[in-house]
Amino acid sequence: MIGIAAQVSLYPLRQESLAPAIDEALAVFGEYNLDVKPGAMSSVIVGDDTAVFGALQEALRRAVGQGEIVMVVTFSNACPVSHEGSGNVERR
């Protein structure tokens, strides 16, 4: 298992409110015990690769259940990196 970071952007399409799908994705990331840094246009999640991919798959499933969406994800094993057990995210 390797530690990775993923920058995730979720864009609900043709939905009355953007918040439900985005809030649900953030909740999923929390359920997988990932470090989550929400932002205005995207969020960064950090954790073990298995947890990150599992969380992204579940977040996608739940978002699709609410309507049409676009999800964009960028992965890195270099920046930022979480120091195991500390919950802190910083650059190397």
PAZAPA-4460 file (N, C-alpha, C; in steps of 0.05 Angstrom, whole numbers, plus 32768, in hexadecimal, padded with zeros to 4 digits):
% residues 92
    n_x    n_y    n_z   ca_x   ca_y   ca_z    c_x    c_y    c_z   seq   type   mol
   8011   7FE9   8000   8000   8000   8000   8012   8019   8000     1      M     A
   8009   802D   7FF1   8018   8046   7FF0   8006   805D   7FF7     2      I     A
   8013   8071   8002   8004   808A   8008   8002   809B   7FF0     3      G     A
   7FEA   80A4   7FEA   7FE5   80B5   7FD3   7FD3   80CC   7FDA     4      I     A
   7FD3   80E0   7FCA   7FC1   80F7   7FCC   7FB1   80F8   7FB2     5      A     A
   7F98   8100   7FB4   7F87   8103   7F9C   7F78   811E   7F9F     6      A     A
   7F7A   812E   7F8A   7F6B   8147   7F88   7F51   8140   7F79     7      Q     A
   7F3A   8144   7F86   7F21   813B   7F7B   7F0E   8153   7F76     8      V     A
   7F04   8155   7F5E   7EEF   8169   7F58   7ED6   815A   7F4F     9      S     A
   7EC0   8161   7F5B   7EA6   8154   7F55   7E93   816A   7F4C    10      L     A
   7E88   8166   7F34   7E76   817A   7F28   7E5B   816D   7F22    11      Y     A
   7E48   8171   7F34   7E2C   8167   7F2E   7E21   8177   7F17    12      P     A
   7E15   8169   7F04   7E09   8176   7EEC   7DEB   8176   7EED    13      L     A
   7DDE   818B   7EE4   7DC1   818C   7EE2   7DB3   8184   7EFC    14      R     A
   7DBE   818C   7F12   7DB1   8187   7F2C   7DAA   81A1   7F3A    15      Q     A
   7D94   81A1   7F48   7D8B   81BA   7F55   7DA0   81C5   7F68    16      E     A
   7DAE   81B4   7F76   7DC2   81BD   7F8A   7DDB   81AC   7F86    17      S     A
   7DF2   81B9   7F87   7E0C   81AB   7F85   7E14   819E   7F9F    18      L     A
   7E0B   81A9   7FB6   7E14   81A1   7FD0   7E0F   8183   7FD7    19      A     A
   7DF8   8177   7FD2   7DF4   815C   7FDB   7E09   8148   7FD0    20      P     A
   7E0F   8149   7FB7   7E23   8136   7FAC   7E3F   813B   7FB7    21      A     A
   7E46   8154   7FBA   7E61   815B   7FC4   7E62   8154   7FE2    22      I     A
   7E4E   815A   7FF1   7E4E   8153   800E   7E4F   8135   8011    23      D     A
   7E42   8126   8001   7E42   8109   8002   7E5E   80FE   7FFD    24      E     A
   7E6C   8109   7FE9   7E87   8101   7FE3   7E9A   8106   7FFA    25      A     A
   7E97   811E   8006   7EA8   8124   801D   7EA2   8111   8035    26      L     A
   7E89   810A   8038   7E82   80F7   804D   7E8F   80DB   8048    27      A     A
   7E8F   80D3   802F   7E9C   80B9   8028   7EBA   80BA   802E    28      V     A
   7EC7   80D0   8027   7EE3   80D2   802D   7EE8   80D0   804B    29      F     A
   7ED7   80DB   805B   7ED9   80D9   8078   7ED5   80BC   8082    30      G     A
   7EC2   80AE   8075   7EBC   8092   807C   7ED5   8081   8077    31      E     A
   7EE5   8088   8064   7EFD   8079   805E   7F16   8082   806E    32      Y     A
   7F11   8094   8081   7F26   809F   8092   7F3D   80AC   8083    33      N     A
   7F37   80BA   806D   7F4B   80C8   805E   7F4F   80E4   8069    34      L     A
   7F67   80EF   8066   7F6B   810B   806C   7F5D   811A   8055    35      D     A
   7F4C   812D   805C   7F3C   813C   8048   7F41   8159   804C    36      V     A
   7F48   8166   8036   7F4C   8183   8036   7F39   818F   8021    37      K     A
   7F20   8196   8029   7F0D   81A1   8016   7F15   81BD   800C    38      P     A
   7F0F   81C2   7FF3   7F15   81DC   7FE8   7EFD   81E7   7FD9    39      G     A
   7F00   81FF   7FCE   7EE9   820B   7FBF   7EE2   81FC   7FA5    40      A     A
   7EF6   81F2   7F97   7EF1   81E5   7F7E   7EF8   81C7   7F7D    41      M     A
   7F08   81BF   7F91   7F10   81A3   7F93   7F18   819C   7FB0    42      S     A
   7F1B   8183   7FB5   7F24   817A   7FCF   7F3C   8168   7FCB    43      S     A
   7F4E   8168   7FDF   7F65   8156   7FDE   7F60   8141   7FF4    44      V     A
   7F63   8128   7FEB   7F61   8112   7FFE   7F7B   8103   7FFF    45      I     A
   7F83   80FB   8017   7F9D   80EE   801A   7F9A   80D5   802B    46      V     A
   7FA6   80BF   8022   7FA5   80A6   8031   7FB2   808F   8022    47      G     A
   7FAE   8078   802C   7FB7   805F   8020   7FA9   805C   8005    48      D     A
   7FB8   8053   7FF0   7FAD   8051   7FD6   7F93   8040   7FD5    49      D     A
   7F92   802B   7FE4   7F7A   801A   7FE4   7F62   8029   7FEF    50      T     A
   7F66   8039   8004   7F50   8049   800F   7F48   805F   7FFD    51      A     A
   7F5B   806C   7FF0   7F55   8083   7FDE   7F45   8078   7FC6    52      V     A
   7F4D   8063   7FBA   7F3E   8058   7FA3   7F23   804E   7FAB    53      F     A
   7F21   8041   7FC2   7F07   8037   7FCB   7EF4   804E   7FD1    54      G     A
   7EFE   8063   7FDE   7EEE   807B   7FE4   7EE5   8089   7FCA    55      A     A
   7EF6   808B   7FB7   7EEF   8098   7F9D   7EDA   8088   7F8F    56      L     A
   7EDC   806E   7F8F   7EC8   805D   7F82   7EAD   8060   7F90    57      Q     A
   7EAD   8060   7FAA   7E94   8063   7FB9   7E88   807F   7FB5    58      E     A
   7E99   8093   7FB6   7E8F   80AE   7FB2   7E83   80B1   7F96    59      A     A
   7E8F   80A5   7F82   7E84   80A6   7F66   7E69   8098   7F65    60      L     A
   7E67   8081   7F71   7E4E   8072   7F71   7E37   8083   7F7E    61      R     A
   7E3D   808F   7F95   7E29   809E   7FA3   7E21   80B7   7F93    62      R     A
   7E35   80C4   7F87   7E2F   80DD   7F77   7E1F   80D6   7F5F    63      A     A
   7E25   80C1   7F51   7E16   80B8   7F39   7DF9   80B2   7F41    64      V     A
   7DF5   80A8   7F59   7DDA   80A2   7F63   7DC9   80BB   7F66    65      G     A
   7DD6   80D2   7F67   7DC7   80EB   7F6A   7DC3   80FA   7F50    66      Q     A
   7DCF   80F0   7F3A   7DCC   80FD   7F20   7DE6   80FD   7F11    67      G     A
   7DE6   810C   7EFB   7DFD   810D   7EEA   7E13   811D   7EF7    68      E     A
   7E2C   8114   7EF4   7E43   8121   7F01   7E5B   8120   7EEF    69      I     A
   7E6F   8130   7EF4   7E8A   812E   7EEA   7E9C   812D   7F02    70      V     A
   7EAE   8119   7F03   7EC2   8118   7F18   7EDE   8118   7F0B    71      M     A
   7EEF   8129   7F14   7F0A   812B   7F0B   7F1D   8126   7F22    72      V     A
   7F31   8114   7F1E   7F43   810C   7F33   7F5F   810D   7F29    73      V     A
   7F71   8119   7F39   7F8E   8119   7F33   7F9C   810C   7F4A    74      T     A
   7FAE   80F9   7F44   7FBB   80EA   7F59   7FD9   80F2   7F5B    75      F     A
   7FE3   80F0   7F74   8000   80F4   7F78   800A   80E4   7F90    76      S     A
   8022   80DA   7F8E   802F   80CD   7FA5   8045   80DF   7FB0    77      N     A
   8046   80F8   7FA6   805B   810A   7FAE   8052   8123   7FBC    78      A     A
   803B   812E   7FB5   8032   8147   7FC1   8014   8149   7FC1    79      C     A
   8008   8151   7FD8   8014   8150   7FF2   8015   8134   7FFD    80      P     A
   8023   8130   8012   8026   8115   801E   801D   8117   803C    81      V     A
   800E   8103   8045   8006   8102   8060   801A   80F3   8071    82      S     A
   8022   80FE   8088   8033   80EF   8099   8022   80DB   80A9    83      H     A
   8028   80C1   80A6   8017   80AC   80B1   8011   80B1   80CE    84      E     A
   7FF7   80AF   80D4   7FEE   80B1   80F0   7FEA   80CD   80FA    85      G     A
   7FF6   80E2   80ED   7FF4   80FD   80F8   7FDB   810C   80ED    86      S     A
   7FD1   8103   80D6   7FBB   8112   80CA   7FC3   812C   80BD    87      G     A
   7FDC   8133   80BE   7FE6   814B   80B3   7FEF   8147   8096    88      N     A
   7FE9   815A   8085   7FF1   8159   8069   8005   816F   8064    89      V     A
   801C   8168   8059   8030   817C   8052   8040   8173   803B    90      E     A
   804F   8186   802F   8060   8180   8018   807A   8174   8021    91      R     A
   8086   8164   8010   80A1   8159   8015   80B5   816C   8009    92      R     A
***
